Amino acid sequence: MNIVISSVPQSRVTPVTAACRLQTAVCRSSNRDFSMSVRYGRLATVVWLCLGLLFAALPTPAQVPPNAAEKFRVASEAMRAGSLDDAAAGFASVVKEAPAFAEGYLNLGLVREEQGRLDEAIASFDKALSLKPRLHGANLFLGVAHYKLNQFDEALAALKKETAAYPKDAGAWMWLGVIALAKDRPEEAAEALDKAAKLAPTDVDILYHRGQAHLLVSKNSYAKMFETDPKSWRVHQVLAQANAEAERHLDAIAEYQAAIKLAPRQPGLHEELGSEYRNAGKPQEAEAAFQEELEIDPYNVLARYKLGVLAVERNDGAKAKELIEAALREKPGLRHADYNLGRAEMQIGNDTVAAEHFQLATKTETDPDVLQQSWFQLGIVCRRLHRMPEAQQAMANFQKLKDQEAENSQKQLKRFQVQQESAAQPTDHDPSPN
């Protein structure tokens, strides 16, 4: 059974895909093209997080009159329940009775911000800060309110104060980055969002905005490159990577060849060219490109590994094993390594060792195609070893994955057909044909 799969890791490309590099390098977008809707959901989500701090600092009788303290508690409960009008009335009454209570003004500002009464929210935050300049969260929400009014300079100033006072507040760093993006300062944004990501490495909102910032930094860098030297070999490299990402492999080959003509000894170019030759179904040209890469850079692990994969594909197991193991000594954990080593061991008759590699591949592979083939090859080699229960189980797992793939394909096809049928149906407002 001969199934073509991708068993070679991608070339050493930066996290921003080459396609995005090209698109962002040649296109201009204003700061308003960046999505100004911050993916924290509604501001209330953050408000409730902030309230934990405020509830922990509820006023004591020495700070405010007992009646005001009770009103603060009731207003806070109303705010938590989403009764914004009741909460606003309650906090307004609190600050009237206790005009020096900064937390009361902060919570009143939070409610006004949720109500969309941003000017009033800003006034409340300013008052809170005048009473307690380091009140946690006040400058953060003041900055958010200014941001919503497109007052980016004021927003940036407030967020800088918040991050200076509370440098471990990931949310403050995120908002500082978002506002820097709004001001078309992607480098500053990336710096702030990198700090936020260190503090909250699994926060998807921070990761989203961080990705946006770095994408824009990349765009500016490549745009400057095109502007500075449009005939540079780097330009051809970027174009080649963009074509490769779009699976236009022949176009990618042409661009890599143009880059190599300008920079024939540049490390990495021949390896990337070799990958495109292989993707285009030209294994001999791919092998020659990888060999040339190793002549330029003998320490290029990927070129050596990919030569090993090519050896597997032409059934030269001994050479494949030598090359793949040499690459793994330099860089353990190369993608699909156990699968490819398993195939090499099978080709030279080391079925027991091959089975061990395929077993590891079934536990570690994330590529669905390679995972399927790992189970299939494990079933084959276990049959050779007369380990029939293991062979049957491996084949059953392989078939299960194949069935799931077919089912998913059918679902996608049905969704597409429904969409096509819906698009073909005339609407109620379509005029009847004459």
C-alpha positions as a Markdown table, in Angstrom:
| # | Residue | x | y | z |
|---|---|---|---|---|
| 1 | Met | 0.0 | 0.0 | 0.0 |
| 2 | Asn | 1.7 | 3.2 | -1.2 |
| 3 | Ile | 0.4 | 6.3 | 0.5 |
| 4 | Val | 2.3 | 9.5 | 0.0 |
| 5 | Ile | 2.6 | 11.5 | 3.2 |
| 6 | Ser | 4.6 | 14.4 | 4.4 |
| 7 | Ser | 7.3 | 13.0 | 6.5 |
| 8 | Val | 9.8 | 15.9 | 6.4 |
| 9 | Pro | 9.8 | 18.8 | 8.8 |
| 10 | Gln | 9.3 | 22.3 | 7.4 |
| 11 | Ser | 12.3 | 24.4 | 6.6 |
| 12 | Arg | 13.5 | 26.8 | 9.3 |
| 13 | Val | 10.9 | 29.5 | 8.8 |
| 14 | Thr | 9.9 | 32.1 | 11.4 |
| 15 | Pro | 6.6 | 31.6 | 13.2 |
| 16 | Val | 5.0 | 34.2 | 10.9 |
| 17 | Thr | 4.2 | 32.2 | 7.8 |
| 18 | Ala | 5.9 | 33.2 | 4.6 |
| 19 | Ala | 2.5 | 33.8 | 3.0 |
| 20 | Cys | 1.7 | 36.4 | 5.6 |
| 21 | Arg | 5.2 | 37.9 | 5.2 |
| 22 | Leu | 4.5 | 38.5 | 1.5 |
| 23 | Gln | 1.0 | 39.8 | 2.0 |
| 24 | Thr | 2.0 | 42.2 | 4.8 |
| 25 | Ala | 5.1 | 43.3 | 3.0 |
| 26 | Val | 3.5 | 44.5 | -0.1 |
| 27 | Cys | 0.3 | 45.8 | 1.4 |
| 28 | Arg | -0.3 | 48.9 | 3.5 |
| 29 | Ser | -2.9 | 49.2 | 6.1 |
| 30 | Ser | -3.8 | 52.0 | 8.4 |
| 31 | Asn | -4.0 | 51.6 | 12.2 |
| 32 | Arg | -7.8 | 51.4 | 11.8 |
| 33 | Asp | -7.5 | 48.2 | 9.8 |
| 34 | Phe | -6.4 | 46.5 | 12.9 |
| 35 | Ser | -9.4 | 45.1 | 14.8 |
| 36 | Met | -10.1 | 47.6 | 17.5 |
| 37 | Ser | -12.5 | 45.3 | 19.3 |
| 38 | Val | -10.5 | 43.9 | 22.2 |
| 39 | Arg | -11.1 | 40.2 | 22.6 |
| 40 | Tyr | -11.6 | 40.3 | 26.3 |
| 41 | Gly | -15.3 | 40.0 | 25.5 |
| 42 | Arg | -17.3 | 42.6 | 27.3 |
| 43 | Leu | -15.5 | 44.8 | 29.8 |
| 44 | Ala | -17.6 | 43.3 | 32.5 |
| 45 | Thr | -15.5 | 40.1 | 32.3 |
| 46 | Val | -12.5 | 42.1 | 33.5 |
| 47 | Val | -14.6 | 44.2 | 35.9 |
| 48 | Trp | -15.6 | 41.1 | 37.9 |
| 49 | Leu | -11.9 | 40.1 | 38.2 |
| 50 | Cys | -11.0 | 43.6 | 39.4 |
| 51 | Leu | -13.9 | 43.5 | 41.9 |
| 52 | Gly | -12.1 | 40.8 | 43.9 |
| 53 | Leu | -9.5 | 43.4 | 44.8 |
| 54 | Leu | -12.1 | 46.0 | 45.6 |
| 55 | Phe | -14.2 | 43.6 | 47.8 |
| 56 | Ala | -11.1 | 42.7 | 49.7 |
| 57 | Ala | -10.7 | 46.4 | 50.5 |
| 58 | Leu | -14.3 | 47.1 | 51.7 |
| 59 | Pro | -14.5 | 50.2 | 53.8 |
| 60 | Thr | -14.3 | 49.9 | 57.5 |
| 61 | Pro | -16.4 | 52.1 | 59.9 |
| 62 | Ala | -13.3 | 54.2 | 60.5 |
| 63 | Gln | -13.0 | 55.0 | 56.8 |
| 64 | Val | -16.7 | 55.7 | 55.9 |
| 65 | Pro | -20.0 | 56.0 | 57.7 |
| 66 | Pro | -21.6 | 52.6 | 58.4 |
| 67 | Asn | -24.5 | 53.4 | 56.2 |
| 68 | Ala | -22.2 | 54.1 | 53.3 |
| 69 | Ala | -20.4 | 50.9 | 53.9 |
| 70 | Glu | -23.6 | 49.0 | 53.7 |
| 71 | Lys | -24.6 | 50.8 | 50.5 |
| 72 | Phe | -21.2 | 49.9 | 49.0 |
| 73 | Arg | -21.9 | 46.2 | 49.7 |
| 74 | Val | -25.4 | 46.4 | 48.2 |
| 75 | Ala | -24.2 | 48.3 | 45.1 |
| 76 | Ser | -21.4 | 45.8 | 44.6 |
| 77 | Glu | -23.9 | 42.9 | 44.7 |
| 78 | Ala | -26.0 | 44.7 | 42.2 |
| 79 | Met | -23.0 | 45.2 | 40.0 |
| 80 | Arg | -22.1 | 41.5 | 40.3 |
| 81 | Ala | -25.7 | 40.6 | 39.3 |
| 82 | Gly | -25.6 | 42.9 | 36.2 |
| 83 | Ser | -28.1 | 45.4 | 37.6 |
| 84 | Leu | -26.1 | 48.4 | 36.4 |
| 85 | Asp | -28.7 | 51.1 | 37.1 |
| 86 | Asp | -29.1 | 50.0 | 40.7 |
| 87 | Ala | -25.3 | 49.7 | 41.1 |
| 88 | Ala | -24.8 | 53.2 | 39.7 |
| 89 | Ala | -27.3 | 54.7 | 42.0 |
| 90 | Gly | -25.8 | 52.9 | 45.0 |
| 91 | Phe | -22.2 | 53.9 | 44.3 |
| 92 | Ala | -23.3 | 57.5 | 43.6 |
| 93 | Ser | -24.9 | 57.5 | 47.0 |
| 94 | Val | -21.8 | 56.0 | 48.6 |
| 95 | Val | -19.5 | 58.8 | 47.3 |
| 96 | Lys | -22.0 | 61.4 | 48.2 |
| 97 | Glu | -21.9 | 60.2 | 51.8 |
| 98 | Ala | -18.1 | 59.4 | 51.7 |
| 99 | Pro | -16.5 | 61.8 | 49.3 |
| 100 | Ala | -13.0 | 60.7 | 50.2 |
| 101 | Phe | -13.6 | 57.0 | 49.5 |
| 102 | Ala | -11.5 | 56.3 | 46.3 |
| 103 | Glu | -12.8 | 52.7 | 45.8 |
| 104 | Gly | -16.4 | 54.1 | 45.6 |
| 105 | Tyr | -15.4 | 56.4 | 42.7 |
| 106 | Leu | -13.6 | 53.5 | 41.0 |
| 107 | Asn | -16.6 | 51.2 | 41.1 |
| 108 | Leu | -18.9 | 54.0 | 40.0 |
| 109 | Gly | -16.6 | 54.5 | 37.1 |
| 110 | Leu | -16.7 | 50.8 | 36.2 |
| 111 | Val | -20.5 | 50.9 | 36.1 |
| 112 | Arg | -20.5 | 54.1 | 34.0 |
| 113 | Glu | -18.1 | 52.5 | 31.6 |
| 114 | Glu | -20.3 | 49.4 | 31.2 |
| 115 | Gln | -23.2 | 51.7 | 30.6 |
| 116 | Gly | -21.3 | 53.5 | 27.9 |
| 117 | Arg | -21.3 | 56.8 | 29.7 |
| 118 | Leu | -17.6 | 57.1 | 29.2 |
| 119 | Asp | -17.1 | 60.8 | 30.0 |
| 120 | Glu | -18.7 | 60.2 | 33.4 |
| 121 | Ala | -16.6 | 57.1 | 33.9 |
| 122 | Ile | -13.4 | 59.1 | 33.2 |
| 123 | Ala | -14.4 | 61.7 | 35.7 |
| 124 | Ser | -15.0 | 59.0 | 38.3 |
| 125 | Phe | -11.6 | 57.3 | 37.6 |
| 126 | Asp | -9.9 | 60.7 | 37.8 |
| 127 | Lys | -11.5 | 61.4 | 41.1 |
| 128 | Ala | -10.5 | 58.0 | 42.5 |
| 129 | Leu | -6.9 | 58.6 | 41.4 |
| 130 | Ser | -6.8 | 62.1 | 42.9 |
| 131 | Leu | -7.7 | 60.5 | 46.2 |
| 132 | Lys | -5.5 | 57.4 | 45.9 |
| 133 | Pro | -2.9 | 57.8 | 43.0 |
| 134 | Arg | -1.8 | 54.1 | 43.2 |
| 135 | Leu | -5.3 | 52.6 | 43.4 |
| 136 | His | -5.0 | 49.3 | 41.6 |
| 137 | Gly | -7.0 | 49.2 | 38.4 |
| 138 | Ala | -8.0 | 52.9 | 38.3 |
| 139 | Asn | -5.4 | 53.8 | 35.6 |
| 140 | Leu | -6.2 | 50.6 | 33.7 |
| 141 | Phe | -9.9 | 51.3 | 33.4 |
| 142 | Leu | -9.2 | 55.0 | 32.8 |
| 143 | Gly | -7.0 | 54.0 | 29.9 |
| 144 | Val | -9.7 | 51.7 | 28.5 |
| 145 | Ala | -12.3 | 54.5 | 28.7 |
| 146 | His | -10.0 | 56.9 | 26.8 |
| 147 | Tyr | -9.3 | 54.1 | 24.3 |
| 148 | Lys | -13.0 | 53.6 | 23.6 |
| 149 | Leu | -13.3 | 57.4 | 22.9 |
| 150 | Asn | -10.3 | 57.1 | 20.5 |
| 151 | Gln | -8.3 | 59.3 | 22.9 |
| 152 | Phe | -5.2 | 57.2 | 22.5 |
| 153 | Asp | -2.6 | 59.6 | 23.9 |
| 154 | Glu | -4.5 | 59.8 | 27.2 |
| 155 | Ala | -5.1 | 56.1 | 27.2 |
| 156 | Leu | -1.4 | 55.4 | 26.7 |
| 157 | Ala | -0.4 | 57.7 | 29.5 |
| 158 | Ala | -2.8 | 56.0 | 31.9 |
| 159 | Leu | -1.7 | 52.5 | 31.1 |
| 160 | Lys | 1.9 | 53.4 | 31.4 |
| 161 | Lys | 1.2 | 54.6 | 35.0 |
| 162 | Glu | -0.7 | 51.3 | 35.7 |
| 163 | Thr | 2.2 | 49.1 | 34.5 |
| 164 | Ala | 4.7 | 51.2 | 36.3 |
| 165 | Ala | 2.8 | 50.9 | 39.6 |
| 166 | Tyr | 1.9 | 47.2 | 39.1 |
| 167 | Pro | 4.5 | 45.6 | 36.7 |
| 168 | Lys | 3.1 | 42.1 | 37.4 |
| 169 | Asp | -0.4 | 42.9 | 36.1 |
| 170 | Ala | -0.7 | 41.0 | 32.8 |
| 171 | Gly | -4.0 | 42.7 | 31.9 |
| 172 | Ala | -2.4 | 46.1 | 32.2 |
| 173 | Trp | 0.5 | 45.1 | 29.9 |
| 174 | Met | -2.0 | 43.7 | 27.4 |
| 175 | Trp | -4.0 | 46.9 | 27.3 |
| 176 | Leu | -0.8 | 48.9 | 26.9 |
| 177 | Gly | 0.0 | 46.8 | 23.9 |
| 178 | Val | -3.5 | 47.1 | 22.4 |
| 179 | Ile | -3.4 | 50.9 | 22.7 |
| 180 | Ala | 0.1 | 51.0 | 21.2 |
| 181 | Leu | -1.3 | 49.0 | 18.2 |
| 182 | Ala | -4.1 | 51.6 | 17.9 |
| 183 | Lys | -1.4 | 54.3 | 17.7 |
| 184 | Asp | 0.3 | 52.3 | 14.9 |
| 185 | Arg | 3.3 | 51.5 | 17.1 |
| 186 | Pro | 3.7 | 47.8 | 16.6 |
| 187 | Glu | 7.2 | 47.6 | 18.1 |
| 188 | Glu | 6.1 | 49.1 | 21.4 |
| 189 | Ala | 3.0 | 46.9 | 21.3 |
| 190 | Ala | 5.0 | 43.8 | 20.8 |
| 191 | Glu | 7.3 | 44.7 | 23.7 |
| 192 | Ala | 4.3 | 45.2 | 26.1 |
| 193 | Leu | 2.5 | 42.1 | 24.9 |
| 194 | Asp | 5.6 | 40.0 | 25.3 |
| 195 | Lys | 5.7 | 41.1 | 28.9 |
| 196 | Ala | 2.0 | 40.2 | 29.3 |
| 197 | Ala | 2.6 | 36.8 | 27.8 |
| 198 | Lys | 5.4 | 36.1 | 30.3 |
| 199 | Leu | 3.1 | 36.9 | 33.1 |
| 200 | Ala | 0.1 | 35.0 | 31.7 |
| 201 | Pro | 1.5 | 32.5 | 29.1 |
| 202 | Thr | -1.8 | 30.7 | 28.4 |
| 203 | Asp | -4.1 | 33.7 | 28.1 |
| 204 | Val | -5.6 | 33.5 | 24.6 |
| 205 | Asp | -6.5 | 37.2 | 24.4 |
| 206 | Ile | -2.9 | 38.2 | 25.2 |
| 207 | Leu | -1.6 | 35.6 | 22.7 |
| 208 | Tyr | -4.0 | 36.9 | 20.0 |
| 209 | His | -2.9 | 40.5 | 20.4 |
| 210 | Arg | 0.7 | 39.5 | 20.7 |
| 211 | Gly | 0.4 | 37.7 | 17.4 |
| 212 | Gln | -1.1 | 40.7 | 15.8 |
| 213 | Ala | 1.7 | 42.9 | 17.0 |
| 214 | His | 4.4 | 40.7 | 15.8 |
| 215 | Leu | 2.7 | 40.3 | 12.5 |
| 216 | Leu | 2.7 | 44.0 | 12.0 |
| 217 | Val | 6.3 | 44.3 | 13.1 |
| 218 | Ser | 7.1 | 41.6 | 10.4 |
| 219 | Lys | 5.0 | 43.5 | 7.9 |
| 220 | Asn | 7.0 | 46.7 | 8.5 |
| 221 | Ser | 10.3 | 44.9 | 8.4 |
| 222 | Tyr | 9.6 | 43.2 | 5.0 |
| 223 | Ala | 8.1 | 46.4 | 3.6 |
| 224 | Lys | 11.2 | 48.3 | 4.5 |
| 225 | Met | 13.3 | 45.5 | 2.9 |
| 226 | Phe | 11.3 | 45.7 | -0.4 |
| 227 | Glu | 11.7 | 49.5 | -0.3 |
| 228 | Thr | 15.4 | 49.5 | 0.4 |
| 229 | Asp | 16.5 | 46.9 | -2.1 |
| 230 | Pro | 13.8 | 45.3 | -4.2 |
| 231 | Lys | 16.4 | 43.2 | -6.1 |
| 232 | Ser | 17.9 | 41.7 | -3.0 |
| 233 | Trp | 18.2 | 37.9 | -2.7 |
| 234 | Arg | 16.2 | 38.3 | 0.5 |
| 235 | Val | 13.2 | 39.5 | -1.6 |
| 236 | His | 13.4 | 36.4 | -3.7 |
| 237 | Gln | 13.6 | 34.3 | -0.5 |
| 238 | Val | 10.4 | 35.9 | 0.9 |
| 239 | Leu | 8.6 | 35.4 | -2.4 |
| 240 | Ala | 9.7 | 31.8 | -2.5 |
| 241 | Gln | 8.5 | 31.2 | 1.0 |
| 242 | Ala | 5.2 | 32.8 | 0.2 |
| 243 | Asn | 4.8 | 30.5 | -2.8 |
| 244 | Ala | 5.8 | 27.5 | -0.8 |
| 245 | Glu | 3.1 | 28.2 | 1.8 |
| 246 | Ala | 0.6 | 28.6 | -1.0 |
| 247 | Glu | 1.7 | 25.2 | -2.4 |
| 248 | Arg | 2.9 | 26.9 | -5.6 |
| 249 | His | 6.0 | 24.8 | -5.6 |
| 250 | Leu | 7.3 | 25.5 | -9.1 |
| 251 | Asp | 7.0 | 29.2 | -8.5 |
| 252 | Ala | 8.8 | 28.7 | -5.2 |
| 253 | Ile | 11.6 | 26.8 | -7.0 |
| 254 | Ala | 12.0 | 29.6 | -9.5 |
| 255 | Glu | 12.3 | 32.2 | -6.7 |
| 256 | Tyr | 14.8 | 30.1 | -4.7 |
| 257 | Gln | 16.9 | 29.7 | -7.9 |
| 258 | Ala | 16.9 | 33.5 | -8.3 |
| 259 | Ala | 17.9 | 34.0 | -4.7 |
| 260 | Ile | 20.7 | 31.4 | -5.1 |
| 261 | Lys | 22.0 | 33.1 | -8.2 |
| 262 | Leu | 22.5 | 36.3 | -6.2 |
| 263 | Ala | 23.7 | 34.6 | -3.1 |
| 264 | Pro | 25.1 | 31.2 | -4.1 |
| 265 | Arg | 26.8 | 30.4 | -0.8 |
| 266 | Gln | 24.0 | 31.6 | 1.5 |
| 267 | Pro | 23.3 | 28.9 | 4.2 |
| 268 | Gly | 19.8 | 27.6 | 4.1 |
| 269 | Leu | 18.8 | 28.5 | 0.6 |
| 270 | His | 19.7 | 25.1 | -0.9 |
| 271 | Glu | 17.9 | 23.3 | 1.9 |
| 272 | Glu | 14.7 | 25.2 | 1.2 |
| 273 | Leu | 15.1 | 24.7 | -2.5 |
| 274 | Gly | 15.5 | 21.0 | -1.9 |
| 275 | Ser | 12.3 | 20.9 | 0.1 |
| 276 | Glu | 10.4 | 22.5 | -2.8 |
| 277 | Tyr | 11.9 | 20.1 | -5.3 |
| 278 | Arg | 10.7 | 17.2 | -3.2 |
| 279 | Asn | 7.2 | 18.7 | -2.8 |
| 280 | Ala | 7.2 | 19.1 | -6.6 |
| 281 | Gly | 8.0 | 15.4 | -7.1 |
| 282 | Lys | 11.6 | 15.9 | -8.1 |
| 283 | Pro | 13.6 | 13.7 | -5.7 |
| 284 | Gln | 16.8 | 13.7 | -7.7 |
| 285 | Glu | 16.9 | 17.5 | -7.8 |
| 286 | Ala | 16.0 | 17.6 | -4.1 |
| 287 | Glu | 18.9 | 15.3 | -3.2 |
| 288 | Ala | 21.3 | 17.4 | -5.2 |
| 289 | Ala | 20.1 | 20.6 | -3.4 |
| 290 | Phe | 20.4 | 19.0 | 0.0 |
| 291 | Gln | 23.9 | 17.7 | -0.8 |
| 292 | Glu | 25.0 | 21.2 | -1.9 |
| 293 | Glu | 23.6 | 22.7 | 1.3 |
| 294 | Leu | 25.7 | 20.3 | 3.3 |
| 295 | Glu | 28.8 | 21.4 | 1.3 |
| 296 | Ile | 28.0 | 25.0 | 2.3 |
| 297 | Asp | 26.9 | 24.2 | 5.8 |
| 298 | Pro | 28.0 | 20.8 | 7.1 |
| 299 | Tyr | 26.0 | 21.4 | 10.3 |
| 300 | Asn | 22.7 | 21.9 | 8.7 |
| 301 | Val | 20.7 | 19.2 | 10.5 |
| 302 | Leu | 17.5 | 19.5 | 8.5 |
| 303 | Ala | 19.4 | 19.0 | 5.2 |
| 304 | Arg | 21.0 | 15.8 | 6.5 |
| 305 | Tyr | 17.7 | 14.5 | 7.9 |
| 306 | Lys | 15.8 | 15.3 | 4.7 |
| 307 | Leu | 18.5 | 13.3 | 2.8 |
| 308 | Gly | 17.7 | 10.4 | 5.1 |
| 309 | Val | 14.0 | 10.7 | 4.3 |
| 310 | Leu | 14.7 | 10.7 | 0.6 |
| 311 | Ala | 16.8 | 7.5 | 1.1 |
| 312 | Val | 13.8 | 5.9 | 2.9 |
| 313 | Glu | 11.6 | 6.8 | -0.1 |
| 314 | Arg | 14.0 | 5.0 | -2.5 |
| 315 | Asn | 14.2 | 2.0 | -0.2 |
| 316 | Asp | 17.9 | 2.6 | 0.8 |
| 317 | Gly | 17.3 | 1.7 | 4.5 |
| 318 | Ala | 21.0 | 1.5 | 5.5 |
| 319 | Lys | 21.8 | 5.0 | 4.1 |
| 320 | Ala | 18.5 | 6.4 | 5.6 |
| 321 | Lys | 19.3 | 5.1 | 9.0 |
| 322 | Glu | 22.8 | 6.5 | 8.9 |
| 323 | Leu | 21.6 | 10.0 | 7.9 |
| 324 | Ile | 18.6 | 10.2 | 10.2 |
| 325 | Glu | 20.5 | 8.9 | 13.3 |
| 326 | Ala | 23.3 | 11.4 | 12.6 |
| 327 | Ala | 20.8 | 14.2 | 12.4 |
| 328 | Leu | 19.1 | 13.1 | 15.6 |
| 329 | Arg | 22.4 | 13.1 | 17.5 |
| 330 | Glu | 22.7 | 16.8 | 16.7 |
| 331 | Lys | 19.0 | 17.6 | 17.2 |
| 332 | Pro | 16.8 | 15.1 | 19.0 |
| 333 | Gly | 13.1 | 15.1 | 18.5 |
| 334 | Leu | 13.0 | 15.9 | 14.8 |
| 335 | Arg | 9.5 | 15.7 | 13.4 |
| 336 | His | 8.4 | 12.2 | 12.2 |
| 337 | Ala | 11.8 | 10.8 | 13.2 |
| 338 | Asp | 10.4 | 7.6 | 14.8 |
| 339 | Tyr | 8.2 | 6.9 | 11.8 |
| 340 | Asn | 11.0 | 7.4 | 9.3 |
| 341 | Leu | 13.5 | 5.4 | 11.4 |
| 342 | Gly | 10.9 | 2.6 | 11.6 |
| 343 | Arg | 10.6 | 2.5 | 7.8 |
| 344 | Ala | 14.4 | 2.4 | 7.5 |
| 345 | Glu | 14.8 | -0.4 | 10.0 |
| 346 | Met | 12.1 | -2.4 | 8.1 |
| 347 | Gln | 14.0 | -2.0 | 4.9 |
| 348 | Ile | 17.1 | -3.5 | 6.3 |
| 349 | Gly | 15.2 | -6.3 | 8.1 |
| 350 | Asn | 15.4 | -5.0 | 11.7 |
| 351 | Asp | 11.7 | -5.6 | 12.3 |
| 352 | Thr | 11.9 | -5.7 | 16.2 |
| 353 | Val | 13.6 | -2.3 | 16.2 |
| 354 | Ala | 11.2 | -1.0 | 13.6 |
| 355 | Ala | 8.2 | -2.0 | 15.7 |
| 356 | Glu | 9.7 | -0.1 | 18.7 |
| 357 | His | 9.9 | 3.1 | 16.5 |
| 358 | Phe | 6.4 | 2.7 | 15.1 |
| 359 | Gln | 5.0 | 2.2 | 18.7 |
| 360 | Leu | 6.7 | 5.4 | 19.7 |
| 361 | Ala | 5.3 | 7.2 | 16.7 |
| 362 | Thr | 1.8 | 6.1 | 17.5 |
| 363 | Lys | 2.2 | 7.8 | 20.9 |
| 364 | Thr | 3.8 | 11.1 | 19.8 |
| 365 | Glu | 2.7 | 11.8 | 16.3 |
| 366 | Thr | 0.4 | 14.8 | 15.8 |
| 367 | Asp | 0.2 | 14.7 | 12.0 |
| 368 | Pro | -3.0 | 12.7 | 11.2 |
| 369 | Asp | -1.6 | 11.2 | 8.0 |
| 370 | Val | 1.7 | 10.1 | 9.6 |
| 371 | Leu | -0.2 | 8.7 | 12.7 |
| 372 | Gln | -2.4 | 6.6 | 10.4 |
| 373 | Gln | 0.6 | 5.2 | 8.6 |
| 374 | Ser | 2.4 | 4.6 | 11.9 |
| 375 | Trp | -0.4 | 2.2 | 12.9 |
| 376 | Phe | -0.4 | 0.6 | 9.5 |
| 377 | Gln | 3.3 | 0.0 | 9.4 |
| 378 | Leu | 3.2 | -1.3 | 13.0 |
| 379 | Gly | 0.6 | -3.8 | 11.9 |
| 380 | Ile | 2.7 | -4.9 | 9.0 |
| 381 | Val | 5.9 | -5.4 | 11.0 |
| 382 | Cys | 4.0 | -7.2 | 13.8 |
| 383 | Arg | 2.7 | -9.7 | 11.3 |
| 384 | Arg | 6.3 | -10.3 | 10.1 |
| 385 | Leu | 7.2 | -10.9 | 13.7 |
| 386 | His | 4.2 | -13.3 | 14.2 |
| 387 | Arg | 2.8 | -11.0 | 16.9 |
| 388 | Met | -0.7 | -11.4 | 15.6 |
| 389 | Pro | -2.7 | -9.8 | 18.5 |
| 390 | Glu | -0.6 | -6.6 | 18.3 |
| 391 | Ala | -0.9 | -6.7 | 14.5 |
| 392 | Gln | -4.7 | -7.0 | 14.6 |
| 393 | Gln | -4.9 | -4.2 | 17.2 |
| 394 | Ala | -2.7 | -1.9 | 15.1 |
| 395 | Met | -4.7 | -2.5 | 12.0 |
| 396 | Ala | -7.9 | -1.9 | 13.9 |
| 397 | Asn | -6.6 | 1.4 | 15.0 |
| 398 | Phe | -5.5 | 2.3 | 11.5 |
| 399 | Gln | -8.9 | 1.4 | 10.2 |
| 400 | Lys | -10.6 | 3.5 | 12.9 |
| 401 | Leu | -8.6 | 6.5 | 11.9 |
| 402 | Lys | -9.4 | 6.0 | 8.3 |
| 403 | Asp | -13.1 | 5.7 | 9.0 |
| 404 | Gln | -13.0 | 8.9 | 11.1 |
| 405 | Glu | -11.2 | 10.6 | 8.2 |
| 406 | Ala | -13.9 | 9.4 | 5.8 |
| 407 | Glu | -16.7 | 10.5 | 8.1 |
| 408 | Asn | -15.2 | 13.9 | 8.5 |
| 409 | Ser | -14.8 | 14.3 | 4.8 |
| 410 | Gln | -18.5 | 13.3 | 4.2 |
| 411 | Lys | -19.6 | 15.9 | 6.8 |
| 412 | Gln | -17.6 | 18.6 | 5.1 |
| 413 | Leu | -19.0 | 17.6 | 1.7 |
| 414 | Lys | -22.5 | 17.7 | 3.1 |
| 415 | Arg | -21.9 | 21.1 | 4.6 |
| 416 | Phe | -20.6 | 22.4 | 1.3 |
| 417 | Gln | -23.6 | 21.0 | -0.6 |
| 418 | Val | -26.0 | 22.7 | 1.9 |
| 419 | Gln | -24.2 | 26.0 | 1.5 |
| 420 | Gln | -24.3 | 25.7 | -2.3 |
| 421 | Glu | -28.0 | 24.8 | -2.3 |
| 422 | Ser | -28.7 | 27.7 | 0.1 |
| 423 | Ala | -26.8 | 30.1 | -2.2 |
| 424 | Ala | -28.7 | 28.9 | -5.2 |
| 425 | Gln | -32.2 | 29.4 | -3.6 |
| 426 | Pro | -33.8 | 32.8 | -4.5 |
| 427 | Thr | -34.7 | 35.0 | -1.6 |
| 428 | Asp | -38.2 | 36.2 | -0.9 |
| 429 | His | -37.2 | 39.6 | -2.2 |
| 430 | Asp | -36.0 | 38.4 | -5.5 |
| 431 | Pro | -38.2 | 39.7 | -8.3 |
| 432 | Ser | -39.9 | 37.1 | -10.5 |
| 433 | Pro | -38.5 | 36.7 | -13.9 |
| 434 | Asn | -40.4 | 38.4 | -16.7 |
